[in-house]
Amino acid sequence: MELNIRELAEKYSDYIIQRRRFYHACPELSGQEEGTAQSLKADLEAMGVEVQMCTTCHGLVGIIRGGKPGKTVALRSDTDALPVKEETGLPFAADNGAMHACGHDSHMAMLLGAAKILTEIREELPGTVKLLFQPAEEVALGAKAMIAEGMLDDVDAIYGAHIWGDFDAPLIDVTPGNRMACCDSFVLTVEGASTHGSTPHLGTDALVASAAIIQNLQSYVSRNNDPLNPLVVTVGKIDGGQRFNIIANRVVMEGTCRTFSHKILKTIDQDLLRIAQNTAAAYGAVASIEYTHMTLPVINDNAELNRIAHNAALKLYGEEGIGHLPTMMGSEDFSFFMEKVPGVFGFIGSRTSDPAYSYTNHHEKYTVPEDVLQRGAAMHAQFALDFLMEKAAEA
């Protein structure tokens, strides 16, 4: 039986758009997605999809059991919004001070569309599809919580995708290799000694030491890192000093590191501490660091899944429907799912020549041309079907 996923996606396009608008209008921030989870549960149960709710977070899993035995494949959407006041002017714009400025409303709608498609062809599926609706992506906690609850314990592969404002609509990207960098954060504290601003020799200036540390941290990128490996070390916030005429006794700096190198990730916290401590010591100050590994890099390094994903996009929309989004230093906690089971991550373009669709993710005017959403749904469903079919043929 030939299953035309593209036609089924077109059939459910109106439903997908309607659900995108519903979720766009009622965004909930990370860790607060209770209403979103209950609405998703109702949407899935209306299709006859079995639902399993998480107990430690506002995540949920829809389970579609195929008519034939086989492997289990997972498809993922994130569900949380950002603390952004929306300025799109859309008739269904959010008015509660939050906004789906990253496109998670689109992700939910695309996965619900895939659920519609997969339930229609349920009897032909040789295996099980798990639909993961993950909260708290923006704070890199949701994927870990769902993994800890065992939601991936029986999963053989996972696919996820992000709608993207810097990528042309309606293209699909499933490029192999480095896709999104890790996201680490750090807090550097420099301790000096206060004195009157007119007598700097009687104190230890934590501000001057901190300025030198910021400059020297950049030498880590240029002199300690392989120039062929992307690496960013950024100090984005600095807070110190008491008054214009007092030598600062304490400075706190906050920053982030982004890379794809697992080798760098093993030592970077101690490397940055070494630079900070030695620089501070040269000024008579003392430095300490609190370093947090927030996410892992997203790397499409599974050749089998890369092939299945590429062929799925090709089958759906031909070579003209496939594009390439360059590697980026932004991050995604989908990386934790990929650490747990083999995975592949794609992108759906939302940029057009229309100025309304020229904004990037996280912008207060970011929105999407809704006709691309059916492509995201089709890609979810086609990948799941092709993976299960291939594995069944191998058995």
MARKOLRO-899777 format. One record per residue (C-alpha): residue number from 0; residue in three letters; z, x, y. Coordinates in nm, 2 decimals, padded with zeros to 4 digits. Last residue first. Layout:
BEGIN
<atom NUM,"Ala",<Z,X,Y>>
...
! end
This chain:
BEGIN
<atom 394,"Ala",<01.10,01.38,-00.80>>
<atom 393,"Glu",<00.84,01.54,-00.57>>
<atom 392,"Ala",<00.66,01.22,-00.50>>
<atom 391,"Ala",<00.99,01.06,-00.40>>
<atom 390,"Lys",<01.06,01.35,-00.16>>
<atom 389,"Glu",<00.72,01.30,00.01>>
<atom 388,"Met",<00.76,00.93,00.04>>
<atom 387,"Leu",<01.11,00.96,00.19>>
<atom 386,"Phe",<01.00,01.22,00.45>>
<atom 385,"Asp",<00.69,01.02,00.53>>
<atom 384,"Leu",<00.88,00.70,00.58>>
<atom 383,"Ala",<01.15,00.85,00.80>>
<atom 382,"Phe",<00.90,01.05,01.01>>
<atom 381,"Gln",<00.69,00.74,01.06>>
<atom 380,"Ala",<00.98,00.52,01.16>>
<atom 379,"His",<01.11,00.76,01.42>>
<atom 378,"Met",<00.77,00.84,01.55>>
<atom 377,"Ala",<00.68,00.47,01.58>>
<atom 376,"Ala",<00.99,00.40,01.78>>
<atom 375,"Gly",<00.91,00.68,02.02>>
<atom 374,"Arg",<00.56,00.55,02.05>>
<atom 373,"Gln",<00.68,00.20,02.12>>
<atom 372,"Leu",<00.88,00.35,02.41>>
<atom 371,"Val",<00.58,00.49,02.58>>
<atom 370,"Asp",<00.48,00.15,02.72>>
<atom 369,"Glu",<00.80,00.14,02.92>>
<atom 368,"Pro",<00.69,00.39,03.18>>
<atom 367,"Val",<01.03,00.56,03.24>>
<atom 366,"Thr",<01.30,00.57,03.50>>
<atom 365,"Tyr",<01.48,00.84,03.69>>
<atom 364,"Lys",<01.58,00.74,04.05>>
<atom 363,"Glu",<01.94,00.88,04.04>>
<atom 362,"His",<01.81,01.20,03.88>>
<atom 361,"His",<01.97,01.30,03.56>>
<atom 360,"Asn",<01.63,01.33,03.38>>
<atom 359,"Thr",<01.35,01.42,03.61>>
<atom 358,"Tyr",<01.17,01.21,03.86>>
<atom 357,"Ser",<00.79,01.16,03.87>>
<atom 356,"Tyr",<00.78,00.82,03.71>>
<atom 355,"Ala",<00.80,00.61,04.03>>
<atom 354,"Pro",<00.56,00.85,04.20>>
<atom 353,"Asp",<00.28,00.72,03.96>>
<atom 352,"Ser",<00.09,01.03,03.84>>
<atom 351,"Thr",<00.29,01.00,03.51>>
<atom 350,"Arg",<00.60,01.17,03.36>>
<atom 349,"Ser",<00.77,01.00,03.06>>
<atom 348,"Gly",<00.70,01.23,02.77>>
<atom 347,"Ile",<00.86,01.19,02.43>>
<atom 346,"Phe",<01.04,01.49,02.29>>
<atom 345,"Gly",<01.12,01.61,01.94>>
<atom 344,"Phe",<01.41,01.75,01.73>>
<atom 343,"Val",<01.40,01.85,01.36>>
<atom 342,"Gly",<01.68,01.86,01.11>>
<atom 341,"Pro",<01.82,02.01,00.80>>
<atom 340,"Val",<02.19,01.90,00.75>>
<atom 339,"Lys",<02.52,02.00,00.91>>
<atom 338,"Glu",<02.40,02.26,01.16>>
<atom 337,"Met",<02.12,02.02,01.26>>
<atom 336,"Phe",<02.38,01.75,01.32>>
<atom 335,"Phe",<02.57,01.99,01.55>>
<atom 334,"Ser",<02.25,02.08,01.74>>
<atom 333,"Phe",<02.21,01.71,01.83>>
<atom 332,"Asp",<02.47,01.82,02.08>>
<atom 331,"Glu",<02.19,01.88,02.33>>
<atom 330,"Ser",<02.14,02.16,02.58>>
<atom 329,"Gly",<01.93,02.26,02.88>>
<atom 328,"Met",<01.78,02.61,02.87>>
<atom 327,"Met",<01.43,02.49,02.80>>
<atom 326,"Thr",<01.14,02.58,02.57>>
<atom 325,"Pro",<00.81,02.46,02.69>>
<atom 324,"Leu",<00.70,02.10,02.62>>
<atom 323,"His",<00.39,02.10,02.41>>
<atom 322,"Gly",<00.17,01.79,02.36>>
<atom 321,"Ile",<00.06,01.56,02.08>>
<atom 320,"Gly",<-00.12,01.24,02.14>>
<atom 319,"Glu",<-00.47,01.40,02.18>>
<atom 318,"Glu",<-00.42,01.55,01.84>>
<atom 317,"Gly",<-00.41,01.21,01.68>>
<atom 316,"Tyr",<-00.18,00.92,01.77>>
<atom 315,"Leu",<00.01,00.80,01.46>>
<atom 314,"Lys",<-00.12,01.04,01.19>>
<atom 313,"Leu",<-00.09,01.34,01.42>>
<atom 312,"Ala",<00.27,01.24,01.52>>
<atom 311,"Ala",<00.36,01.21,01.15>>
<atom 310,"Asn",<00.18,01.53,01.06>>
<atom 309,"His",<00.38,01.72,01.32>>
<atom 308,"Ala",<00.71,01.57,01.20>>
<atom 307,"Ile",<00.64,01.64,00.83>>
<atom 306,"Arg",<00.53,02.00,00.91>>
<atom 305,"Asn",<00.84,02.07,01.12>>
<atom 304,"Leu",<01.05,01.92,00.85>>
<atom 303,"Glu",<00.91,02.16,00.59>>
<atom 302,"Ala",<00.92,02.46,00.82>>
<atom 301,"Asn",<01.29,02.41,00.91>>
<atom 300,"Asp",<01.34,02.63,01.22>>
<atom 299,"Asn",<01.33,02.37,01.50>>
<atom 298,"Ile",<01.60,02.53,01.70>>
<atom 297,"Val",<01.85,02.33,01.91>>
<atom 296,"Pro",<02.11,02.59,02.03>>
<atom 295,"Leu",<02.48,02.52,01.95>>
<atom 294,"Thr",<02.70,02.31,02.18>>
<atom 293,"Met",<03.03,02.34,02.37>>
<atom 292,"His",<03.15,02.70,02.29>>
<atom 291,"Thr",<03.44,02.73,02.52>>
<atom 290,"Tyr",<03.57,03.05,02.69>>
<atom 289,"Glu",<03.90,03.07,02.88>>
<atom 288,"Ile",<03.90,03.41,03.06>>
<atom 287,"Ser",<04.15,03.65,03.21>>
<atom 286,"Ala",<04.14,03.89,03.50>>
<atom 285,"Val",<04.39,04.13,03.67>>
<atom 284,"Ala",<04.36,04.29,04.01>>
<atom 283,"Gly",<04.39,04.65,04.13>>
<atom 282,"Tyr",<04.03,04.65,04.26>>
<atom 281,"Ala",<03.89,04.87,03.98>>
<atom 280,"Ala",<04.11,04.66,03.75>>
<atom 279,"Ala",<03.92,04.35,03.84>>
<atom 278,"Thr",<03.59,04.51,03.74>>
<atom 277,"Asn",<03.74,04.62,03.41>>
<atom 276,"Gln",<03.88,04.28,03.33>>
<atom 275,"Ala",<03.57,04.09,03.43>>
<atom 274,"Ile",<03.33,04.31,03.24>>
<atom 273,"Arg",<03.55,04.31,02.93>>
<atom 272,"Leu",<03.61,03.94,02.95>>
<atom 271,"Leu",<03.23,03.88,02.97>>
<atom 270,"Asp",<03.18,04.09,02.65>>
<atom 269,"Gln",<03.47,03.92,02.47>>
<atom 268,"Asp",<03.33,03.57,02.53>>
<atom 267,"Ile",<02.97,03.69,02.46>>
<atom 266,"Thr",<03.05,03.84,02.12>>
<atom 265,"Lys",<02.95,03.59,01.85>>
<atom 264,"Leu",<02.72,03.39,02.08>>
<atom 263,"Ile",<02.51,03.69,02.14>>
<atom 262,"Lys",<02.43,03.72,01.77>>
<atom 261,"His",<02.36,03.35,01.75>>
<atom 260,"Ser",<02.09,03.40,02.01>>
<atom 259,"Phe",<01.94,03.09,02.16>>
<atom 258,"Thr",<02.11,03.13,02.50>>
<atom 257,"Arg",<02.29,02.94,02.78>>
<atom 256,"Cys",<02.62,03.05,02.94>>
<atom 255,"Thr",<02.82,02.84,03.19>>
<atom 254,"Gly",<03.05,02.89,03.48>>
<atom 253,"Glu",<03.39,02.82,03.64>>
<atom 252,"Met",<03.57,03.07,03.87>>
<atom 251,"Val",<03.94,03.06,03.96>>
<atom 250,"Val",<04.07,03.29,04.23>>
<atom 249,"Arg",<04.43,03.40,04.30>>
<atom 248,"Asn",<04.62,03.61,04.55>>
<atom 247,"Ala",<04.38,03.56,04.84>>
<atom 246,"Ile",<04.45,03.78,05.15>>
<atom 245,"Ile",<04.58,03.54,05.41>>
<atom 244,"Asn",<04.42,03.49,05.75>>
<atom 243,"Phe",<04.17,03.21,05.67>>
<atom 242,"Arg",<04.42,03.03,05.45>>
<atom 241,"Gln",<04.51,02.98,05.08>>
<atom 240,"Gly",<04.24,03.16,04.88>>
<atom 239,"Gly",<04.05,03.07,04.58>>
<atom 238,"Asp",<03.80,02.83,04.41>>
<atom 237,"Ile",<03.47,02.94,04.27>>
<atom 236,"Lys",<03.21,02.71,04.10>>
<atom 235,"Gly",<02.88,02.76,03.94>>
<atom 234,"Val",<02.91,03.10,03.79>>
<atom 233,"Thr",<02.59,03.13,03.58>>
<atom 232,"Val",<02.51,03.35,03.28>>
<atom 231,"Val",<02.16,03.26,03.15>>
<atom 230,"Leu",<02.00,03.42,02.84>>
<atom 229,"Pro",<01.65,03.39,02.69>>
<atom 228,"Asn",<01.60,03.66,02.43>>
<atom 227,"Leu",<01.30,03.90,02.48>>
<atom 226,"Pro",<01.50,04.10,02.74>>
<atom 225,"Asp",<01.75,04.19,02.46>>
<atom 224,"Asn",<02.08,04.14,02.64>>
<atom 223,"Asn",<02.33,04.41,02.76>>
<atom 222,"Arg",<02.14,04.53,03.06>>
<atom 221,"Ser",<01.98,04.24,03.25>>
<atom 220,"Val",<02.19,03.96,03.13>>
<atom 219,"Tyr",<02.52,04.15,03.13>>
<atom 218,"Ser",<02.42,04.30,03.46>>
<atom 217,"Gln",<02.46,03.95,03.60>>
<atom 216,"Leu",<02.83,03.95,03.52>>
<atom 215,"Asn",<02.86,04.25,03.76>>
<atom 214,"Gln",<02.77,04.05,04.07>>
<atom 213,"Ile",<03.01,03.77,03.98>>
<atom 212,"Ile",<03.28,04.03,03.90>>
<atom 211,"Ala",<03.23,04.20,04.24>>
<atom 210,"Ala",<03.28,03.87,04.42>>
<atom 209,"Ser",<03.59,03.81,04.21>>
<atom 208,"Ala",<03.74,04.14,04.31>>
<atom 207,"Val",<03.68,04.06,04.68>>
<atom 206,"Leu",<03.84,03.72,04.64>>
<atom 205,"Ala",<04.14,03.85,04.44>>
<atom 204,"Asp",<04.23,04.08,04.73>>
<atom 203,"Thr",<04.53,04.29,04.62>>
<atom 202,"Gly",<04.80,04.33,04.89>>
<atom 201,"Leu",<04.94,04.58,05.14>>
<atom 200,"His",<04.61,04.74,05.22>>
<atom 199,"Pro",<04.48,04.40,05.34>>
<atom 198,"Thr",<04.71,04.41,05.65>>
<atom 197,"Ser",<04.55,04.19,05.91>>
<atom 196,"Gly",<04.48,03.91,05.65>>
<atom 195,"His",<04.85,03.89,05.58>>
<atom 194,"Thr",<04.94,03.96,05.22>>
<atom 193,"Ser",<04.88,03.80,04.89>>
<atom 192,"Ala",<04.86,03.98,04.55>>
<atom 191,"Gly",<04.58,03.96,04.29>>
<atom 190,"Glu",<04.51,03.74,03.99>>
<atom 189,"Val",<04.16,03.66,03.88>>
<atom 188,"Thr",<04.09,03.36,03.66>>
<atom 187,"Leu",<03.76,03.31,03.47>>
<atom 186,"Val",<03.69,02.97,03.33>>
<atom 185,"Phe",<03.41,02.95,03.08>>
<atom 184,"Ser",<03.15,02.71,02.95>>
<atom 183,"Asp",<02.90,02.73,02.66>>
<atom 182,"Cys",<02.58,02.52,02.63>>
<atom 181,"Cys",<02.34,02.63,02.36>>
<atom 180,"Ala",<01.97,02.64,02.44>>
<atom 179,"Met",<01.71,02.37,02.38>>
<atom 178,"Arg",<01.38,02.40,02.19>>
<atom 177,"Asn",<01.35,02.73,02.01>>
<atom 176,"Gly",<01.11,02.72,01.72>>
<atom 175,"Pro",<00.86,02.46,01.61>>
<atom 174,"Thr",<00.71,02.21,01.86>>
<atom 173,"Val",<00.76,01.84,01.79>>
<atom 172,"Asp",<00.63,01.71,02.12>>
<atom 171,"Ile",<00.49,01.36,02.17>>
<atom 170,"Leu",<00.27,01.27,02.46>>
<atom 169,"Pro",<00.27,00.94,02.65>>
<atom 168,"Ala",<00.35,01.05,02.91>>
<atom 167,"Asp",<00.36,01.40,03.05>>
<atom 166,"Phe",<00.67,01.61,03.01>>
<atom 165,"Asp",<00.91,01.69,03.30>>
<atom 164,"Gly",<01.09,01.34,03.28>>
<atom 163,"Trp",<01.18,01.37,02.91>>
<atom 162,"Ile",<01.26,01.11,02.64>>
<atom 161,"His",<01.46,01.28,02.38>>
<atom 160,"Ala",<01.41,01.28,02.00>>
<atom 159,"Gly",<01.61,01.30,01.68>>
<atom 158,"Tyr",<01.52,01.35,01.31>>
<atom 157,"Ile",<01.77,01.41,01.03>>
<atom 156,"Ala",<01.74,01.54,00.67>>
<atom 155,"Asp",<01.92,01.50,00.33>>
<atom 154,"Val",<02.20,01.27,00.44>>
<atom 153,"Asp",<02.49,01.18,00.21>>
<atom 152,"Asp",<02.77,01.35,00.41>>
<atom 151,"Leu",<02.61,01.28,00.74>>
<atom 150,"Met",<02.84,00.99,00.85>>
<atom 149,"Gly",<03.14,01.18,00.71>>
<atom 148,"Glu",<03.39,01.08,00.99>>
<atom 147,"Ala",<03.40,01.45,01.10>>
<atom 146,"Ile",<03.02,01.44,01.14>>
<atom 145,"Met",<03.06,01.13,01.37>>
<atom 144,"Ala",<03.32,01.30,01.58>>
<atom 143,"Lys",<03.12,01.63,01.61>>
<atom 142,"Ala",<02.81,01.44,01.72>>
<atom 141,"Gly",<03.01,01.25,01.98>>
<atom 140,"Leu",<03.19,01.53,02.15>>
<atom 139,"Ala",<02.93,01.72,02.35>>
<atom 138,"Val",<03.03,01.57,02.69>>
<atom 137,"Glu",<02.69,01.42,02.76>>
<atom 136,"Glu",<02.65,01.32,02.40>>
<atom 135,"Ala",<02.96,01.10,02.41>>
<atom 134,"Pro",<02.84,00.82,02.18>>
<atom 133,"Gln",<02.60,00.84,01.88>>
<atom 132,"Phe",<02.39,00.56,01.74>>
<atom 131,"Leu",<02.30,00.70,01.40>>
<atom 130,"Leu",<02.04,00.49,01.20>>
<atom 129,"Lys",<02.06,00.58,00.83>>
<atom 128,"Val",<01.75,00.53,00.63>>
<atom 127,"Thr",<01.78,00.50,00.25>>
<atom 126,"Gly",<01.54,00.58,-00.04>>
<atom 125,"Pro",<01.19,00.50,-00.16>>
<atom 124,"Leu",<01.09,00.26,00.12>>
<atom 123,"Glu",<00.84,00.00,00.02>>
<atom 122,"Glu",<01.09,-00.29,00.00>>
<atom 121,"Arg",<01.22,-00.21,00.35>>
<atom 120,"Ile",<00.88,-00.24,00.52>>
<atom 119,"Glu",<00.99,-00.50,00.77>>
<atom 118,"Thr",<01.34,-00.35,00.79>>
<atom 117,"Leu",<01.17,-00.02,00.88>>
<atom 116,"Ile",<00.97,-00.16,01.17>>
<atom 115,"Lys",<01.26,-00.35,01.32>>
<atom 114,"Ala",<01.49,-00.04,01.28>>
<atom 113,"Ala",<01.23,00.17,01.45>>
<atom 112,"Gly",<01.24,-00.06,01.74>>
<atom 111,"Leu",<01.62,-00.04,01.75>>
<atom 110,"Leu",<01.57,00.34,01.75>>
<atom 109,"Met",<01.33,00.32,02.04>>
<atom 108,"Ala",<01.57,00.09,02.24>>
<atom 107,"Met",<01.87,00.31,02.19>>
<atom 106,"His",<01.67,00.62,02.30>>
<atom 105,"Ser",<01.53,00.44,02.60>>
<atom 104,"Asp",<01.88,00.34,02.72>>
<atom 103,"His",<01.97,00.71,02.65>>
<atom 102,"Gly",<01.73,00.81,02.92>>
<atom 101,"Cys",<01.93,01.08,03.10>>
<atom 100,"Ala",<01.98,00.86,03.41>>
<atom 99,"His",<02.14,00.58,03.20>>
<atom 98,"Met",<02.35,00.50,03.51>>
<atom 97,"Ala",<02.71,00.45,03.61>>
<atom 96,"Gly",<02.84,00.32,03.94>>
<atom 95,"Asn",<02.86,-00.04,03.81>>
<atom 94,"Asp",<02.54,-00.18,03.96>>
<atom 93,"Ala",<02.29,-00.09,03.69>>
<atom 92,"Ala",<01.92,-00.16,03.76>>
<atom 91,"Phe",<01.76,-00.46,03.59>>
<atom 90,"Pro",<01.54,-00.56,03.89>>
<atom 89,"Leu",<01.46,-00.19,03.93>>
<atom 88,"Gly",<01.54,-00.04,04.27>>
<atom 87,"Thr",<01.57,00.31,04.12>>
<atom 86,"Glu",<01.87,00.41,04.31>>
<atom 85,"Glu",<02.14,00.43,04.04>>
<atom 84,"Lys",<02.48,00.57,04.12>>
<atom 83,"Val",<02.54,00.85,03.87>>
<atom 82,"Pro",<02.84,00.89,03.65>>
<atom 81,"Leu",<02.62,00.94,03.34>>
<atom 80,"Ala",<02.55,00.71,03.04>>
<atom 79,"Asp",<02.64,00.72,02.67>>
<atom 78,"Thr",<02.43,00.59,02.38>>
<atom 77,"Asp",<02.27,00.87,02.18>>
<atom 76,"Ser",<02.00,00.79,01.93>>
<atom 75,"Arg",<01.96,00.94,01.58>>
<atom 74,"Leu",<01.75,00.90,01.27>>
<atom 73,"Ala",<01.89,00.99,00.93>>
<atom 72,"Val",<01.71,01.04,00.60>>
<atom 71,"Thr",<01.85,00.96,00.25>>
<atom 70,"Lys",<01.67,01.04,-00.07>>
<atom 69,"Gly",<01.53,00.81,-00.33>>
<atom 68,"Pro",<01.56,00.48,-00.52>>
<atom 67,"Lys",<01.32,00.20,-00.44>>
<atom 66,"Gly",<01.36,-00.12,-00.23>>
<atom 65,"Gly",<01.49,00.08,00.06>>
<atom 64,"Arg",<01.85,00.06,00.19>>
<atom 63,"Ile",<01.86,00.04,00.56>>
<atom 62,"Ile",<02.20,00.15,00.70>>
<atom 61,"Gly",<02.29,00.12,01.06>>
<atom 60,"Val",<02.55,00.37,01.18>>
<atom 59,"Leu",<02.80,00.33,01.46>>
<atom 58,"Gly",<02.96,00.54,01.73>>
<atom 57,"His",<03.24,00.44,01.97>>
<atom 56,"Cys",<03.47,00.71,01.85>>
<atom 55,"Thr",<03.75,00.77,01.60>>
<atom 54,"Thr",<03.69,00.47,01.38>>
<atom 53,"Cys",<03.31,00.47,01.35>>
<atom 52,"Met",<03.15,00.14,01.27>>
<atom 51,"Gln",<02.93,00.09,00.96>>
<atom 50,"Val",<02.65,-00.16,00.99>>
<atom 49,"Glu",<02.42,-00.32,00.73>>
<atom 48,"Val",<02.09,-00.42,00.88>>
<atom 47,"Gly",<01.99,-00.79,00.85>>
<atom 46,"Met",<01.79,-00.78,01.17>>
<atom 45,"Ala",<02.06,-00.98,01.36>>
<atom 44,"Glu",<02.31,-00.73,01.21>>
<atom 43,"Leu",<02.13,-00.45,01.40>>
<atom 42,"Asp",<02.13,-00.62,01.73>>
<atom 41,"Ala",<02.50,-00.74,01.69>>
<atom 40,"Lys",<02.61,-00.38,01.61>>
<atom 39,"Leu",<02.42,-00.25,01.90>>
<atom 38,"Ser",<02.59,-00.49,02.13>>
<atom 37,"Gln",<02.93,-00.39,01.99>>
<atom 36,"Ala",<02.86,-00.03,02.04>>
<atom 35,"Thr",<02.74,-00.08,02.40>>
<atom 34,"Gly",<03.06,-00.27,02.48>>
<atom 33,"Glu",<03.27,00.01,02.34>>
<atom 32,"Glu",<03.09,00.29,02.50>>
<atom 31,"Gln",<03.38,00.43,02.70>>
<atom 30,"Gly",<03.40,00.79,02.56>>
<atom 29,"Ser",<03.11,00.90,02.77>>
<atom 28,"Leu",<03.03,00.65,03.04>>
<atom 27,"Glu",<02.90,00.30,02.99>>
<atom 26,"Pro",<02.57,00.16,03.11>>
<atom 25,"Cys",<02.51,-00.22,03.14>>
<atom 24,"Ala",<02.17,-00.27,03.30>>
<atom 23,"His",<01.99,00.00,03.11>>
<atom 22,"Tyr",<02.11,-00.15,02.78>>
<atom 21,"Phe",<01.94,-00.48,02.85>>
<atom 20,"Arg",<01.63,-00.32,03.00>>
<atom 19,"Arg",<01.58,-00.10,02.69>>
<atom 18,"Arg",<01.64,-00.40,02.46>>
<atom 17,"Gln",<01.36,-00.60,02.63>>
<atom 16,"Ile",<01.13,-00.30,02.62>>
<atom 15,"Ile",<01.18,-00.26,02.25>>
<atom 14,"Tyr",<01.14,-00.63,02.18>>
<atom 13,"Asp",<00.81,-00.64,02.38>>
<atom 12,"Ser",<00.68,-00.34,02.18>>
<atom 11,"Tyr",<00.76,-00.49,01.84>>
<atom 10,"Lys",<00.40,-00.56,01.74>>
<atom 9,"Glu",<00.29,-00.23,01.89>>
<atom 8,"Ala",<00.54,-00.05,01.67>>
<atom 7,"Leu",<00.41,-00.24,01.37>>
<atom 6,"Glu",<00.05,-00.14,01.45>>
<atom 5,"Arg",<00.15,00.23,01.48>>
<atom 4,"Ile",<00.35,00.21,01.15>>
<atom 3,"Asn",<00.04,00.11,00.95>>
<atom 2,"Leu",<00.17,00.10,00.59>>
<atom 1,"Glu",<-00.10,00.14,00.34>>
<atom 0,"Met",<00.00,00.00,00.00>>
! end
